[in-house]
Amino acid sequence: MVSLPFVDPTVDAAIPLVAVTAGAAADWLAAQPEARRQWLAGAGFRGEAGQSATWPGADGGIGGCVVAGGDPAAAAFAGLPLTLPAGTYRLEGAAPGLATTAALAWAQGAYQFTRYKTASRAPALLEMPPGVDAGRVRTIAEALWLGRDLINTPANDMGPADLAAAAEEVAGRFGATIALTVGEALLEANYPLIHAVGRASASPPRLIDLTWGDPAARKLTLVGKGVCFDTGGLDLKPASGMLMMKKDMGGAAHALALAQMVMALGLPVRLRVLIPAVENAVSGSAFRPLDVLASRKGLTVEVGNTDAEGRLVLADALALAMEDGPELVIDYATLTGAARVALGPDLPALFTRHDDLAAAFAAAGEGAGDPTWRLPLWQPYAKLLQSRVADINNTGEGGLAGAITAALFLDRFVEPAVPWVHLDVYGWSPSDRPGRPRGACMMGVEAALAVIEQRLVASAP
């Protein structure tokens, strides 16, 4: 089990951790004893958003810590577990909503990827604040850590078979059913695009199909792009473009993390998770530029570029997702560099035909500090995907609006009436920041959980 940085509120010697808002920091400082006020001033604490400082106790140890919250509030707390001196801290002065935010931020700030290297230090611990749903905080934190671990693991230990094993482990813990369709069986079961993309790898492609919950409950389907490494195929990436491609299965990691939250919280839904797990490799059996491929939906696809493989495997998975009438479909994919150019590394692009879903994600993201940004499924750009020899091309002509044309490609495999959200995520922090050290990060997962609870649970008949 994951060792989260929390203890139950029974530690008598816990160090006070005072939370103040940046606007109220001056008043709080004025109310402190003179010696403490002078100490904090000498430490440079002015109550600016994100600042924190400790003061000494009578015994020479740490007497307490103050942190000034800002917007987003989580950022002030995420940097503390690995910067504060070791010990156990007790949050004071925080309303229940802020306390929950602080606890989740503390967990994310304490994350360290230790599969191959021992951590340089243990994180500071936090007493679970009163008034916080401790079980929910732990559930969300554990799932986010799972997703980060999966993305951080290199491709030699996270190939298609390893990703399937990770899904099986999650399924086993919650009594879910899992089915794997592997290698040539993909052709027999009519997943030709998944097979075509993954057939050049020594690790055969596979479709992971996890189901959980009451079959009569409302149907939620999650789809995650599981390209465990992307060379670009015969349209080979340069070394710089290939360097971070261990994270190209980040969509699958997001889907599994969200699925674990749903199952651990016992939400009354019928959950299905579909992950096409492949490696886009180079060999004599690799698919080629201008090949015309069949798809599960029956559309033929001309390959404009073998490096646009993620949308191909998602197309078969999304076509399958539509077949049993789900009430909500969410797909995650590290799909396009164009989304990063448009929105940067922190903000995932969201696409949907359904305005109510876009609004729900925007509101949920603001509430959870987990933002998304809607980009348009601009139908006039669909003409950029036209092919002279097939129903559709997998790349947009001219290279413009790449995130939009990728989403429009997926849209061709989705039934218009089915509520569907596509999230083009980066899944990676390119630099060290509080709670987000350089490496894997989760995007749009907490927001999605809130939307699921609102649409499929709170509104259940």
C-alpha positions in Angstrom: 0.0 0.0 0.0 1.0 3.6 -0.6 2.6 5.3 2.5 0.8 8.6 2.6 2.3 11.4 4.8 -0.6 11.5 7.2 -1.1 10.5 10.9 -4.2 10.3 12.9 -4.8 13.4 15.2 -3.4 11.8 18.3 0.2 13.2 18.3 0.5 15.4 21.4 3.8 16.9 20.2 2.6 17.9 16.8 4.0 21.3 15.6 1.4 24.0 15.0 1.0 24.9 11.3 -1.0 28.2 11.1 -2.8 28.9 7.9 -3.5 32.6 7.1 -4.7 34.2 4.0 -2.4 36.6 2.3 -4.8 39.4 3.0 -5.0 38.6 6.7 -1.3 38.0 7.3 -0.5 41.5 8.5 -3.2 41.3 11.2 -2.0 37.9 12.3 1.6 39.1 12.5 0.6 42.1 14.6 -1.1 39.8 17.1 2.0 37.7 17.6 4.4 38.1 20.6 7.1 40.6 19.9 9.9 38.0 19.8 8.1 35.8 17.3 7.2 38.8 15.2 10.8 39.9 15.1 12.0 36.4 14.2 9.5 36.0 11.3 10.5 39.5 10.0 14.2 38.4 10.1 13.2 35.2 8.2 11.7 37.4 5.5 8.1 36.4 6.1 5.8 39.2 4.9 2.6 37.2 4.5 2.8 37.1 0.7 0.9 34.4 -1.0 2.8 31.1 -0.9 5.3 32.2 1.8 5.9 30.1 4.9 8.3 30.4 7.8 9.0 28.6 11.1 9.8 30.0 14.5 11.7 28.5 17.4 10.2 26.9 20.5 11.3 27.3 24.1 13.2 24.1 23.9 15.2 25.1 20.9 13.2 23.0 18.5 10.5 24.3 16.0 7.8 26.1 17.8 5.5 26.4 14.9 5.1 27.3 11.2 2.9 29.8 9.4 1.9 29.6 5.7 0.1 32.3 3.7 -2.4 30.9 1.3 -3.0 32.4 -2.1 -4.8 31.5 -5.4 -4.7 28.6 -5.9 -4.6 27.8 -2.2 -3.1 24.4 -2.7 0.2 25.8 -4.0 1.1 27.2 -0.5 0.8 23.8 1.1 2.3 21.5 -1.6 5.8 22.8 -1.1 5.9 22.1 2.6 6.3 18.3 3.1 9.8 18.3 1.5 11.0 21.7 2.7 9.8 21.8 6.3 12.0 20.1 8.9 11.0 16.5 9.6 8.3 16.2 12.2 4.5 16.0 12.5 2.5 19.2 11.9 -1.0 20.1 13.0 -3.0 22.5 10.8 -4.6 25.4 12.6 -6.8 28.2 11.6 -8.2 26.6 8.4 -11.9 26.1 7.6 -12.9 22.6 6.5 -12.7 23.4 2.8 -9.2 24.9 3.0 -8.2 22.0 5.3 -9.2 19.5 2.7 -7.3 21.4 0.0 -4.3 21.6 2.3 -4.3 17.8 3.0 -4.6 16.9 -0.7 -1.8 19.4 -1.5 0.3 18.0 1.3 0.0 14.5 -0.1 0.9 15.6 -3.6 3.9 17.6 -2.3 5.1 14.6 -0.4 5.2 12.4 -3.5 8.6 11.0 -4.6 9.3 8.4 -7.2 11.4 5.9 -5.5 11.4 2.8 -7.7 15.0 3.2 -8.7 16.5 5.6 -6.3 16.1 6.0 -2.5 14.4 9.3 -1.5 16.8 11.9 -0.1 14.6 12.5 2.9 11.3 11.5 4.3 8.5 14.0 4.0 7.2 15.9 7.0 3.9 14.4 8.3 0.5 16.1 8.7 -2.1 15.3 11.2 -5.3 14.7 9.3 -7.2 17.9 10.0 -10.5 17.7 11.9 -13.6 18.2 9.7 -11.9 16.6 6.7 -13.2 13.4 5.1 -9.9 11.5 5.7 -11.0 8.4 3.8 -11.8 10.5 0.7 -8.5 12.5 0.9 -6.5 9.2 1.2 -8.4 7.7 -1.7 -7.8 10.6 -4.1 -4.2 10.9 -3.0 -3.4 7.2 -3.5 -4.9 7.2 -7.0 -3.0 10.3 -8.0 0.2 8.7 -6.8 -0.6 5.6 -8.8 -1.0 7.6 -12.0 2.3 9.5 -11.4 4.2 6.3 -10.7 2.9 4.7 -13.9 4.0 7.7 -16.0 7.4 8.1 -14.3 8.2 4.4 -14.9 10.4 4.0 -18.0 9.3 2.0 -21.0 11.6 -0.9 -20.2 9.5 -1.6 -17.2 6.2 -0.1 -18.5 5.5 -1.7 -21.8 2.1 -3.0 -23.0 2.3 -6.1 -20.9 3.4 -4.1 -17.8 0.6 -1.6 -18.2 -1.9 -4.5 -18.5 -0.4 -6.0 -15.3 -0.9 -2.6 -13.5 -4.5 -2.6 -14.6 -5.0 -6.2 -13.4 -3.6 -5.2 -10.0 -6.0 -2.4 -9.7 -8.9 -4.6 -10.8 -7.9 -7.3 -8.4 -8.0 -4.9 -5.4 -11.5 -3.8 -6.1 -13.1 -7.0 -7.5 -13.3 -5.7 -11.0 -13.4 -7.9 -14.1 -10.7 -7.5 -16.7 -10.3 -8.9 -20.1 -7.3 -8.7 -22.4 -7.3 -9.0 -26.2 -3.7 -9.5 -27.3 -1.8 -9.7 -30.5 -3.4 -11.4 -33.5 -6.6 -11.8 -31.4 -7.1 -8.0 -32.0 -7.8 -8.7 -35.6 -10.2 -11.5 -34.9 -12.1 -9.2 -32.4 -12.1 -6.3 -34.9 -9.6 -3.9 -33.4 -7.5 -3.3 -36.6 -6.2 0.1 -35.7 -4.8 -1.0 -32.3 -3.2 -4.0 -34.0 -1.7 -1.9 -36.8 0.0 0.6 -34.5 1.4 -2.0 -32.1 2.3 -4.9 -34.3 5.9 -3.8 -34.9 6.8 -4.1 -31.2 8.3 -7.2 -29.6 5.6 -6.7 -26.9 2.3 -7.4 -28.6 -0.4 -4.8 -28.6 -3.4 -5.4 -26.4 -6.8 -3.9 -25.5 -7.4 -3.7 -21.7 -11.1 -3.9 -20.9 -12.0 -3.4 -17.2 -15.5 -3.5 -15.8 -16.8 -2.9 -12.3 -20.1 -2.2 -10.5 -23.7 -3.0 -10.8 -24.6 -3.8 -14.5 -27.9 -2.0 -13.9 -26.2 1.2 -12.7 -25.6 4.3 -14.8 -22.7 3.6 -17.3 -19.4 5.5 -17.1 -16.7 4.7 -19.6 -13.1 5.9 -19.3 -10.7 5.6 -22.2 -6.9 6.1 -21.9 -4.3 6.3 -24.6 -1.7 3.6 -23.6 1.2 4.2 -26.1 3.9 2.9 -23.8 6.7 4.3 -26.0 6.4 6.3 -29.2 9.3 6.3 -31.6 7.1 8.0 -34.2 7.1 4.8 -36.2 8.6 5.0 -39.7 8.0 8.8 -39.5 10.7 8.6 -36.8 10.9 11.3 -34.2 14.3 13.0 -33.6 16.1 12.2 -30.4 14.8 15.3 -28.7 11.2 14.4 -29.6 11.6 10.8 -28.4 13.3 11.6 -25.1 10.1 12.0 -23.0 8.0 9.4 -24.9 7.8 7.0 -21.9 5.0 9.4 -20.8 3.0 8.7 -23.9 0.9 6.3 -21.9 -0.1 9.1 -19.6 -3.7 9.0 -20.8 -4.0 5.4 -19.6 -2.4 6.4 -16.3 -5.1 9.2 -15.9 -7.9 6.7 -16.7 -6.6 4.1 -14.2 -6.2 6.7 -11.5 -9.7 8.0 -12.0 -11.1 4.5 -12.1 -9.3 3.7 -8.8 -11.0 6.7 -7.2 -14.4 5.6 -8.5 -14.0 2.1 -7.2 -12.4 3.0 -3.9 -15.2 5.5 -3.2 -17.8 2.9 -4.1 -19.6 5.2 -6.4 -22.9 3.6 -7.6 -22.0 3.4 -11.3 -21.2 0.8 -13.9 -17.6 1.5 -14.7 -15.8 0.5 -17.8 -12.1 1.3 -18.6 -10.7 0.8 -22.1 -7.0 1.1 -22.6 -5.4 0.3 -26.0 -1.8 -0.6 -24.8 0.8 -0.5 -27.6 4.4 0.5 -28.4 4.8 2.5 -31.6 8.0 0.7 -32.7 10.0 0.4 -35.9 10.5 -3.0 -37.6 9.7 -4.7 -40.9 6.1 -5.1 -39.8 5.5 -1.4 -38.9 2.6 0.3 -40.5 3.6 2.8 -43.2 2.8 6.4 -44.4 -0.1 6.3 -46.8 -1.2 2.8 -45.7 -5.0 2.6 -45.6 -6.3 0.9 -42.5 -9.6 -0.5 -41.5 -11.2 0.5 -38.2 -13.7 -1.0 -35.8 -16.3 1.5 -36.8 -15.9 0.6 -40.5 -14.3 3.8 -41.6 -11.1 3.5 -43.6 -8.2 5.6 -42.4 -5.3 6.8 -44.6 -2.1 7.2 -42.6 -0.8 10.7 -43.2 1.9 10.3 -40.5 2.8 7.3 -38.4 3.6 9.6 -35.5 -0.1 10.4 -35.2 -0.7 6.9 -33.8 -2.5 7.8 -30.5 -5.7 8.9 -32.3 -5.7 5.6 -34.2 -5.7 3.4 -31.1 -8.2 5.7 -29.4 -10.5 5.4 -32.5 -11.0 1.7 -32.0 -11.4 2.1 -28.3 -13.9 4.9 -28.6 -15.9 3.0 -31.2 -16.1 0.1 -28.7 -17.1 2.5 -25.9 -20.1 3.7 -27.9 -21.5 0.2 -28.3 -23.2 -0.3 -24.9 -24.8 3.1 -24.5 -22.8 4.8 -21.8 -24.1 7.9 -20.1 -20.7 9.5 -19.9 -17.4 8.9 -21.8 -14.2 10.6 -20.8 -11.0 10.0 -22.7 -7.5 11.1 -21.7 -4.6 11.2 -24.1 -1.1 12.8 -24.4 -2.2 13.5 -27.9 -0.7 16.6 -29.5 2.1 19.1 -29.1 -0.3 21.6 -30.5 -2.3 21.6 -27.3 0.9 22.4 -25.4 1.8 25.3 -27.8 -1.7 26.7 -27.3 -2.1 26.2 -23.5 1.3 25.4 -22.1 2.2 22.4 -19.9 -0.2 23.1 -17.0 -3.6 23.4 -18.8 -5.2 20.4 -20.5 -7.3 21.1 -23.6 -10.9 19.9 -23.3 -13.1 19.1 -26.3 -16.8 18.2 -26.3 -19.9 18.7 -28.3 -21.9 19.2 -25.1 -21.9 22.7 -23.6 -23.2 21.5 -20.2 -20.3 19.1 -19.9 -17.8 21.8 -20.7 -19.4 24.1 -18.1 -19.4 21.3 -15.5 -15.7 20.6 -16.0 -14.8 24.3 -15.8 -16.7 24.7 -12.5 -15.3 21.5 -11.1 -11.8 22.4 -12.1 -12.0 25.8 -10.4 -13.4 24.2 -7.2 -10.7 21.5 -7.1 -7.8 23.6 -8.3 -7.6 21.2 -11.3 -8.3 23.4 -14.3 -9.1 22.5 -17.9 -9.6 24.8 -20.9 -12.2 24.2 -23.6 -11.1 24.4 -27.3 -13.6 24.1 -30.1 -14.5 21.1 -32.1 -14.5 23.5 -35.1 -16.3 21.6 -37.7 -15.1 23.6 -40.7 -11.6 22.2 -40.0 -12.9 18.7 -40.6 -12.1 19.2 -44.3 -8.4 19.2 -43.3 -8.8 15.5 -42.6 -10.1 14.6 -46.0 -8.4 11.8 -47.9 -8.6 11.1 -51.7 -8.5 7.3 -51.1 -10.1 6.7 -47.7 -12.9 7.9 -45.5 -10.5 10.0 -43.4 -6.8 10.9 -43.0 -5.2 10.7 -39.5 -3.5 14.0 -39.9 -4.7 17.5 -40.7 -3.5 19.0 -44.0 -1.1 21.9 -43.5 -0.3 21.2 -39.9 -2.4 24.0 -38.4 -4.9 23.6 -35.5 -3.3 20.3 -34.6 -5.1 19.8 -31.3 -8.5 20.6 -32.9 -8.0 18.3 -36.0 -6.9 15.5 -33.7 -10.1 15.9 -31.6 -12.2 16.1 -34.8 -10.6 12.8 -35.9 -11.7 11.2 -32.7 -15.1 12.8 -33.0 -15.7 10.7 -36.2 -15.7 7.6 -34.0 -18.1 8.9 -31.4 -21.8 8.9 -31.5 -23.0 12.5 -31.4 -25.7 11.9 -28.8 -23.3 10.2 -26.3 -21.9 12.7 -23.7 -18.2 12.6 -24.5 -15.2 14.6 -23.3 -11.8 14.4 -24.8 -8.9 15.7 -22.6 -5.6 16.4 -24.4 -3.2 16.3 -21.4 0.6 16.8 -21.0 0.9 14.7 -17.9 4.3 16.1 -17.1 5.8 19.0 -15.1 8.8 20.3 -17.0 10.3 22.1 -14.0 10.4 21.8 -10.2 7.5 23.5 -8.5 5.7 23.0 -5.2 3.9 19.7 -5.3 5.0 19.2 -8.9 8.6 18.3 -9.1 9.9 17.7 -12.6 8.1 14.5 -13.8 4.7 13.0 -13.9 1.6 14.9 -12.8 -2.1 14.4 -13.1 -4.5 16.7 -14.9 -8.2 16.9 -15.1 -8.7 13.9 -12.8 -10.1 15.5 -9.7 -12.3 17.7 -11.9 -13.6 14.6 -13.6 -14.4 12.9 -10.3 -16.5 15.9 -9.3 -18.3 15.9 -12.6 -19.0 12.1 -12.3 -20.4 12.6 -8.8 -22.6 15.5 -9.9 -23.9 13.9 -13.1 -24.1 10.2 -12.4 -24.4 10.0 -8.6 -26.1 13.1 -7.2 -28.6 13.1 -10.1 -29.3 9.4 -10.0 -33.0 8.5 -10.1 
